Amino acid sequence: MDKLIHLILLSGLVSSQENLDLLEENLALMGTATQSPIYSPYTAERSSDGFYGPCSITAHEMSPWWRLDLLNSYNISTVVITNNRHCCPEQTNGAEIRIGNSLENNGSSNAICAVISGLSKGSSVNYSCNGTEGRYVNVVMTGRTSHLTLCEVEVYTTENIALKGKATQSSVFNNWVPENAIDGRRSASDTSTTCSGTASETDSWWRLDLLNIYNIRTVVVTMRQHCCTWHINGAEIRIGNSLENNGNNNSICAVISKVPAGVPVIYSCHGMEGRYVNVVLPALQNLTVCEVEVYETENLASKGTATQSSSYTPWVAKSAADGQKFDSVCSITAYESNSWWRMDLLDYYYVGTVIISNRGDCCPDQTNGAEIRIGNSLENDGNNNPICALISDLAVRSTVSYSCHGMEGRYVNVVMTGRTSHLTLCEVEVYKKVFHKRKTFLRLKFSSSVDAAAERDKILHQLQSALASHISDFNLSWTQLPKKEEEQKEDGGTCV
């Protein structure tokens, strides 16, 4: 007899460069969603699948709710809500976002983070929750009889620091003011209240002052939904601390090309340091930006413990992890064979980037030629671990970023292999590479002589074994328990 099965394939390591996960980690993708009675087939998990298309919809009822179990308690900084692109914003606007650890009243009695408002068709809005702690994220239409419709709910622990900054631009087209690009409204519509725009001019620019210096991991850019995405094609994202040429001479993080309409695109800046984020268009045309989000990264070295083979007093190991670049306080070993410096990160990480800064006055030869090694072994003081990169072309008062592509390790070594020399380091920064779990929904139908509902665990184990030879680091779980096909037809069918 045919059985209809619904399951999730929660697959393994997916690069953080995918647009699916725009911030450090969308916690919703690893959670479990449920809701008050379903308006079939619009099930709860549709709102936490990483796609903006399929929606969840409850039945038309009093105080409908949707709940996400994050499976752990987090300090939540941001919740992003995306509305139905076709209709019915009134089925989302007015709902409360609640966060906490209680399941009293299905979680709808937890603390309020925000009330959803101003959400137009197909738009996404960031709601700041200021680190509210909780395992459960509820969206509830309190005191109203209505459907509750959600097309995507994203939950982040990382703060969009652009929301705290101040924006300006080279000129203003009509009332498309620079502040519109940091109002928290992603997937903006085509009205002047939601985007920033300059006049048609040469080298038009938009600038964000973060009001402090950050190590910037990612910049996320969103354009208009229905028009004019070419108004940003070819623009450069520049980051730095200088206001020379209005900040447009700072270092380039990325060049923007072919931004899809209304879809956020992530650009990795690998921990570039800066107070100013510029978007500058080296062409004669309007520059339009609908939303710019900026996320900082954590320098793992700032929490670790540094040591080295010897110290050329007073140039001790911790001076290379004090957060101060180009100052007069660096780490320097004695003049010796195979000199080395080591950072114990105190935990195991996938290391994405190591950034090395040289002295501001001299001696690049005391850094160039050293190897960056990453791993979990302390054999030979950690200097036998795999090589990430060879330091080269590091000039006086310069900083170079080396990509380690997610090498796993607790220890980061810099070693001058096979040479007799001092080893000088003025700053070593270590940034992790973020991988994300991605949900994939599968709908399967097969013939079986057994009761699939009773044998569901065995079936799941068999599927896991069959897929293991093709996919690594994944697990399976049911979104709905298997039922006979004719039972599905009786209740109207279910679609994912």
C-alpha positions as CSV (number, residue, x, y, z in Angstrom):
1,M,0.0,0.0,0.0
2,D,1.3,3.5,-0.9
3,K,2.4,5.6,2.0
4,L,3.0,9.4,1.8
5,I,6.0,10.6,3.8
6,H,7.2,14.1,4.7
7,L,10.6,14.6,6.1
8,I,13.4,17.2,6.5
9,L,16.9,16.6,5.2
10,L,19.0,18.8,7.5
11,S,22.1,18.7,5.4
12,G,25.7,19.4,6.3
13,L,28.1,22.3,5.9
14,V,26.9,25.0,3.6
15,S,29.2,27.9,2.9
16,S,28.4,31.2,4.6
17,Q,28.6,32.9,1.2
18,E,25.1,31.6,0.3
19,N,22.4,34.2,0.3
20,L,20.3,31.8,2.3
21,D,22.0,32.9,5.5
22,L,22.5,36.6,5.5
23,L,23.8,37.2,8.9
24,E,26.2,35.1,11.0
25,E,23.7,32.4,11.6
26,N,19.9,32.2,11.0
27,L,19.0,30.2,14.1
28,A,15.5,29.6,12.7
29,L,16.9,27.2,10.1
30,M,17.9,24.8,12.9
31,G,14.7,25.2,15.0
32,T,11.3,23.4,15.0
33,A,8.2,25.4,14.0
34,T,4.6,24.8,15.0
35,Q,1.4,26.9,15.0
36,S,-2.2,27.0,16.0
37,P,-4.6,25.1,13.6
38,I,-3.3,25.1,10.0
39,Y,-5.0,26.6,7.0
40,S,-4.0,23.5,4.9
41,P,-1.5,23.1,3.2
42,Y,0.3,26.2,4.6
43,T,2.2,24.5,7.4
44,A,4.4,26.1,10.1
45,E,7.8,25.0,8.8
46,R,7.3,26.9,5.6
47,S,8.2,30.1,7.6
48,S,11.6,28.8,8.7
49,D,12.9,27.0,5.5
50,G,15.2,29.7,4.3
51,F,13.1,30.6,1.3
52,Y,10.9,33.7,0.9
53,G,8.2,31.9,-1.3
54,P,6.1,29.3,0.5
55,C,4.2,30.8,3.5
56,S,2.6,29.4,6.7
57,I,-1.0,30.3,7.4
58,T,-3.2,29.5,10.4
59,A,-6.9,28.9,10.4
60,H,-9.2,32.0,10.8
61,E,-9.4,32.0,14.6
62,M,-9.1,34.1,17.7
63,S,-5.4,34.9,18.6
64,P,-3.7,32.7,16.1
65,W,0.0,32.0,16.8
66,W,3.2,30.6,15.2
67,R,6.1,29.4,17.4
68,L,9.7,28.5,16.8
69,D,11.6,26.3,19.2
70,L,15.3,27.2,18.8
71,L,16.1,24.0,20.8
72,N,18.4,26.1,23.1
73,S,18.2,29.5,24.8
74,Y,19.9,32.4,23.0
75,N,20.3,36.2,23.4
76,I,18.4,37.3,20.4
77,S,19.3,40.6,18.8
78,T,17.2,40.6,15.6
79,V,14.0,39.0,14.2
80,V,13.3,39.5,10.5
81,I,9.8,39.1,9.2
82,T,8.9,38.6,5.5
83,N,5.4,39.1,4.3
84,N,3.4,37.4,1.6
85,R,4.4,39.0,-1.8
86,H,0.9,38.5,-3.3
87,C,-1.6,39.8,-0.7
88,C,-2.9,40.1,2.8
89,P,-0.4,42.3,4.8
90,E,-3.3,42.6,7.4
91,Q,-2.7,39.0,8.2
92,T,0.8,39.8,9.5
93,N,0.6,43.5,10.6
94,G,-0.4,43.9,14.2
95,A,1.1,40.6,15.4
96,E,3.4,40.6,18.4
97,I,6.9,39.0,18.4
98,R,7.4,37.4,21.8
99,I,10.6,35.8,23.1
100,G,11.2,33.7,26.2
101,N,11.7,30.3,27.8
102,S,8.1,29.6,28.9
103,L,5.5,27.5,27.1
104,E,2.7,29.0,29.1
105,N,-0.2,29.9,26.8
106,N,1.8,28.2,24.0
107,G,4.6,30.6,24.5
108,S,2.4,33.6,23.8
109,S,2.9,35.0,27.3
110,N,6.6,35.6,26.9
111,A,8.1,39.1,26.7
112,I,7.3,41.3,23.7
113,C,10.2,42.2,21.5
114,A,8.1,44.2,18.9
115,V,4.8,44.6,17.2
116,I,4.8,44.1,13.5
117,S,3.7,47.1,11.6
118,G,4.2,48.8,8.2
119,L,4.9,45.5,6.5
120,S,3.8,45.8,2.9
121,K,3.4,43.0,0.4
122,G,6.6,41.0,-0.1
123,S,8.7,43.2,2.2
124,S,11.0,42.2,5.0
125,V,11.6,44.2,8.2
126,N,14.2,43.8,10.9
127,Y,13.0,44.1,14.4
128,S,15.6,44.7,17.1
129,C,15.1,42.6,20.3
130,N,18.2,43.9,22.1
131,G,19.5,40.6,23.3
132,T,16.2,39.3,24.7
133,E,16.9,35.8,26.1
134,G,14.8,32.9,25.1
135,R,14.3,29.5,23.5
136,Y,11.0,30.2,22.0
137,V,10.1,32.9,19.4
138,N,6.3,33.4,19.0
139,V,4.4,35.5,16.5
140,V,0.9,36.0,17.9
141,M,-2.1,38.0,16.7
142,T,-3.3,38.8,20.2
143,G,-7.0,39.6,20.7
144,R,-7.9,39.4,17.0
145,T,-9.9,36.9,14.9
146,S,-7.8,36.5,11.8
147,H,-5.5,34.3,9.8
148,L,-1.8,34.7,10.7
149,T,0.4,34.6,7.6
150,L,4.2,34.5,7.7
151,C,6.4,33.8,4.7
152,E,9.7,33.8,6.5
153,V,10.9,34.3,10.1
154,E,14.6,34.7,10.6
155,V,16.3,34.9,14.1
156,Y,19.8,36.2,14.7
157,T,22.1,36.7,17.6
158,T,24.2,39.2,15.6
159,E,23.4,42.8,15.6
160,N,23.0,44.9,12.5
161,I,25.3,47.8,13.5
162,A,24.1,49.9,10.6
163,L,20.9,50.7,12.5
164,K,23.0,52.6,15.1
165,G,24.9,54.7,12.5
166,K,24.3,57.9,10.6
167,A,24.0,58.0,6.8
168,T,24.8,60.7,4.2
169,Q,25.2,60.8,0.5
170,S,26.6,62.9,-2.4
171,S,23.1,64.4,-3.3
172,V,19.5,63.6,-2.8
173,F,17.1,62.7,-5.6
174,N,13.6,64.1,-4.6
175,N,13.1,62.8,-1.1
176,W,15.1,59.6,-1.4
177,V,17.2,60.5,1.7
178,P,20.3,58.5,2.9
179,E,18.6,57.4,6.1
180,N,16.1,55.3,4.1
181,A,18.9,52.8,3.5
182,I,19.3,52.1,7.3
183,D,15.7,52.0,8.4
184,G,15.7,48.2,8.9
185,R,13.4,47.6,5.9
186,R,14.8,45.0,3.6
187,S,13.1,44.0,0.3
188,A,11.9,47.5,-0.1
189,S,9.0,48.5,-2.4
190,D,9.3,51.2,-5.1
191,T,8.3,54.2,-3.0
192,S,10.5,57.0,-2.0
193,T,10.0,56.3,1.7
194,T,12.0,53.1,1.6
195,C,15.1,53.7,-0.5
196,S,18.0,56.2,-0.7
197,G,18.9,57.7,-4.1
198,T,21.3,60.3,-5.5
199,A,20.9,62.5,-8.5
200,S,22.4,61.4,-11.8
201,E,26.1,62.4,-11.3
202,T,29.6,61.2,-11.7
203,D,31.0,59.2,-8.7
204,S,27.8,59.3,-6.7
205,W,28.2,57.9,-3.2
206,W,26.4,56.9,0.0
207,R,28.2,56.7,3.3
208,L,27.5,55.2,6.7
209,D,29.2,56.4,9.8
210,L,29.2,53.6,12.3
211,L,30.2,56.1,15.1
212,N,32.9,53.6,16.2
213,I,35.6,51.4,14.7
214,Y,34.6,47.8,14.0
215,N,36.0,44.7,12.3
216,I,33.4,44.2,9.6
217,R,32.5,40.7,8.5
218,T,29.7,41.2,6.1
219,V,27.8,43.9,4.3
220,V,24.3,43.1,3.0
221,V,22.7,45.1,0.2
222,T,19.1,45.0,-0.9
223,M,17.7,46.7,-4.0
224,R,14.2,47.7,-5.1
225,Q,11.7,44.9,-5.9
226,H,10.4,45.9,-9.3
227,C,12.8,48.4,-10.9
228,C,16.2,49.8,-11.5
229,T,18.6,47.3,-10.0
230,W,21.2,48.7,-12.4
231,H,21.3,51.8,-10.3
232,I,23.9,50.0,-8.1
233,N,25.7,47.7,-10.6
234,G,29.4,48.3,-10.5
235,A,29.3,50.2,-7.2
236,E,32.2,49.6,-4.8
237,I,31.8,48.8,-1.1
238,R,34.7,50.6,0.7
239,I,35.6,50.4,4.4
240,G,38.0,52.3,6.5
241,N,38.7,55.1,8.9
242,S,39.5,58.0,6.5
243,L,37.2,60.7,5.3
244,E,39.6,61.6,2.5
245,N,37.5,62.1,-0.7
246,N,34.4,61.6,1.4
247,G,35.6,58.2,2.4
248,N,35.8,56.9,-1.1
249,N,39.5,56.3,-1.0
250,N,39.2,53.6,1.7
251,S,39.9,50.0,0.9
252,I,37.5,48.0,-1.3
253,C,35.6,45.1,0.3
254,A,33.7,44.2,-2.8
255,V,32.3,45.3,-6.2
256,I,28.5,45.0,-6.5
257,S,27.2,43.3,-9.7
258,K,23.8,42.0,-10.7
259,V,21.9,42.5,-7.5
260,P,18.5,40.7,-7.9
261,A,15.4,42.8,-7.4
262,G,14.3,42.8,-3.8
263,V,16.7,40.0,-2.7
264,P,19.4,40.7,-0.1
265,V,22.9,39.9,-1.2
266,I,25.8,39.3,1.2
267,Y,29.4,40.5,0.7
268,S,32.1,39.2,2.9
269,C,34.7,41.7,4.1
270,H,36.8,39.3,6.2
271,G,37.1,41.5,9.3
272,M,38.1,44.7,7.5
273,E,38.5,47.5,10.1
274,G,36.7,50.7,9.7
275,R,34.3,53.3,11.0
276,Y,33.0,54.3,7.6
277,V,31.2,52.1,5.0
278,N,30.8,53.7,1.6
279,V,29.0,52.6,-1.5
280,V,30.4,54.6,-4.4
281,L,29.4,54.3,-8.1
282,P,32.2,55.3,-10.5
283,A,29.9,56.1,-13.3
284,L,27.5,58.9,-14.5
285,Q,24.1,57.8,-13.2
286,N,21.8,57.7,-10.1
287,L,22.9,55.5,-7.2
288,T,20.0,53.8,-5.5
289,V,20.3,51.7,-2.2
290,C,17.2,50.3,-0.5
291,E,18.9,48.7,2.6
292,V,22.5,48.3,3.8
293,E,23.1,46.0,6.8
294,V,26.5,45.8,8.4
295,Y,27.7,42.9,10.7
296,E,30.8,42.8,12.8
297,T,33.0,39.8,13.5
298,E,34.6,38.5,16.6
299,N,38.4,38.4,16.7
300,L,38.9,35.0,18.4
301,A,42.5,36.0,19.3
302,S,41.2,38.6,21.7
303,K,39.9,35.8,24.0
304,G,42.8,33.4,23.6
305,T,46.1,32.9,25.3
306,A,49.4,33.7,23.5
307,T,52.8,32.3,24.0
308,Q,56.1,32.2,22.0
309,S,59.4,30.4,21.8
310,S,61.2,33.2,23.7
311,S,60.8,36.9,24.3
312,Y,63.1,39.7,23.3
313,T,62.3,41.7,26.4
314,P,59.9,43.5,26.8
315,W,58.3,42.3,23.5
316,V,56.0,39.6,25.0
317,A,53.6,37.2,23.1
318,K,50.4,38.9,24.3
319,S,51.4,42.2,22.6
320,A,50.4,40.5,19.3
321,A,46.8,40.0,20.5
322,D,46.1,43.3,22.3
323,G,43.9,44.8,19.6
324,Q,46.5,47.5,18.8
325,K,47.9,47.6,15.2
326,F,51.0,49.5,14.2
327,D,51.8,50.7,17.7
328,S,55.2,50.4,19.3
329,V,54.2,47.3,21.3
330,C,54.7,44.2,19.3
331,S,55.7,40.6,20.1
332,I,59.4,39.7,19.3
333,T,61.2,36.5,19.9
334,A,64.9,36.2,20.6
335,Y,67.2,35.7,17.6
336,E,67.0,32.0,17.3
337,S,66.4,29.0,15.0
338,N,62.7,28.2,14.2
339,S,61.3,30.9,16.3
340,W,57.5,30.7,16.8
341,W,54.4,32.4,18.3
342,R,51.2,30.5,19.3
343,M,47.6,31.4,20.1
344,D,45.5,29.0,22.1
345,L,41.9,29.8,21.1
346,L,40.7,27.8,24.1
347,D,38.2,25.9,22.0
348,Y,37.9,24.3,18.5
349,Y,37.0,26.5,15.6
350,Y,36.8,26.4,11.8
351,V,39.2,29.2,11.1
352,G,38.3,31.3,8.0
353,T,40.8,34.1,8.1
354,V,44.1,35.0,9.9
355,I,45.1,38.7,9.6
356,I,48.8,39.7,10.3
357,S,49.9,43.3,10.9
358,N,53.5,44.3,10.7
359,R,55.5,47.0,12.6
360,G,55.0,50.6,11.6
361,D,58.7,51.4,11.6
362,C,60.8,48.6,10.3
363,C,61.7,44.9,10.0
364,P,59.3,43.2,7.6
365,D,62.0,40.6,7.1
366,Q,61.2,39.4,10.7
367,T,57.7,38.5,9.6
368,N,57.9,37.6,5.9
369,G,58.6,34.0,5.3
370,A,56.8,32.7,8.4
371,E,54.2,30.0,8.1
372,I,50.7,30.1,9.6
373,R,49.8,26.7,10.9
374,I,46.4,25.6,12.4
375,G,45.4,22.4,14.2
376,N,44.7,20.6,17.5
377,S,48.2,19.1,18.2
378,L,50.9,20.5,20.5
379,E,53.5,18.2,19.0
380,N,56.6,20.3,18.4
381,D,54.8,23.2,20.2
382,G,52.1,23.1,17.6
383,N,54.5,23.8,14.7
384,N,53.7,20.4,13.0
385,N,50.0,21.3,12.4
386,P,48.8,21.8,8.8
387,I,49.9,25.0,7.0
388,C,47.2,27.6,6.2
389,A,49.5,30.1,4.4
390,L,53.0,31.5,4.0
391,I,53.4,35.2,5.0
392,S,54.9,37.3,2.2
393,D,54.8,40.8,0.8
394,L,54.1,42.3,4.2
395,A,55.5,45.8,4.0
396,V,56.1,48.2,6.9
397,R,52.9,49.3,8.6
398,S,50.7,47.0,6.5
399,T,48.1,44.4,7.2
400,V,47.5,41.3,5.1
401,S,44.5,38.8,5.3
402,Y,45.2,35.1,4.8
403,S,42.3,32.8,4.0
404,C,42.4,29.4,5.8
405,H,39.1,28.1,4.2
406,G,37.7,26.7,7.4
407,M,40.7,24.7,8.7
408,E,39.8,23.2,12.1
409,G,41.9,23.9,15.1
410,R,42.4,25.2,18.6
411,Y,46.0,26.4,18.0
412,V,47.2,29.1,15.5
413,N,51.0,29.1,15.2
414,V,53.2,31.5,13.3
415,V,56.6,29.9,12.9
416,M,59.8,30.9,11.1
417,T,60.6,27.4,9.8
418,G,64.2,26.6,8.9
419,R,65.6,30.1,9.6
420,T,67.5,31.8,12.4
421,S,65.8,35.1,13.0
422,H,63.7,37.2,15.3
423,L,60.0,36.7,14.7
424,T,58.1,40.0,15.0
425,L,54.3,40.3,15.1
426,C,52.4,43.4,15.9
427,E,48.9,42.0,15.7
428,V,47.4,38.6,14.9
429,E,43.7,38.4,14.3
430,V,41.8,35.2,13.9
431,Y,38.2,34.9,12.5
432,K,36.1,31.9,12.3
433,K,34.4,30.7,9.1
434,V,30.7,30.2,9.7
435,F,28.9,27.2,8.2
436,H,25.2,26.8,8.2
437,K,22.8,23.9,8.5
438,R,20.4,24.1,5.6
439,K,16.9,22.5,5.6
440,T,15.7,20.7,2.6
441,F,12.1,19.4,2.4
442,L,11.4,16.2,0.6
443,R,8.1,14.6,-0.2
444,L,8.3,10.9,-0.8
445,K,5.7,8.3,-1.8
446,F,6.5,4.6,-1.8
447,S,5.0,1.1,-1.5
448,S,5.4,-0.8,1.7
449,S,4.0,-3.9,3.3
450,V,4.6,-2.5,6.8
451,D,2.7,0.2,8.8
452,A,4.9,3.2,8.1
453,A,3.5,5.1,11.1
454,A,4.5,2.3,13.4
455,E,7.9,1.7,11.7
456,R,8.8,5.4,11.2
457,D,12.1,5.2,13.2
458,K,13.2,2.2,11.2
459,I,12.3,3.9,7.9
460,L,14.2,7.0,8.9
461,H,17.3,4.9,9.8
462,Q,17.2,3.1,6.4
463,L,16.9,6.4,4.6
464,Q,19.8,7.9,6.6
465,S,22.0,4.8,5.7
466,A,21.1,5.0,2.0
467,L,22.0,8.7,1.8
468,A,25.2,8.5,3.9
469,S,27.3,7.3,0.9
470,H,26.4,10.5,-1.0
471,I,26.0,13.2,1.7
472,S,28.2,13.9,4.7
473,D,27.3,15.5,8.1
474,F,23.5,15.5,7.9
475,N,20.5,14.1,9.8
476,L,16.9,13.4,9.1
477,S,13.7,14.1,11.0
478,W,10.0,14.0,10.3
479,T,8.0,17.2,9.8
480,Q,4.9,15.1,9.7
481,L,4.5,11.5,10.6
482,P,3.8,9.1,7.6
483,K,0.2,8.3,6.8
484,K,-1.6,6.3,4.3
485,E,-2.3,8.1,1.1
486,E,-6.0,7.7,1.3
487,E,-6.0,9.3,4.8
488,Q,-4.3,12.3,3.4
489,K,-7.0,12.6,0.7
490,E,-9.7,12.7,3.3
491,D,-8.3,15.7,5.1
492,G,-7.6,17.7,1.9
493,G,-4.0,16.7,1.4
494,T,-0.8,18.3,2.6
495,C,1.9,20.0,0.6
496,V,5.3,21.3,1.7
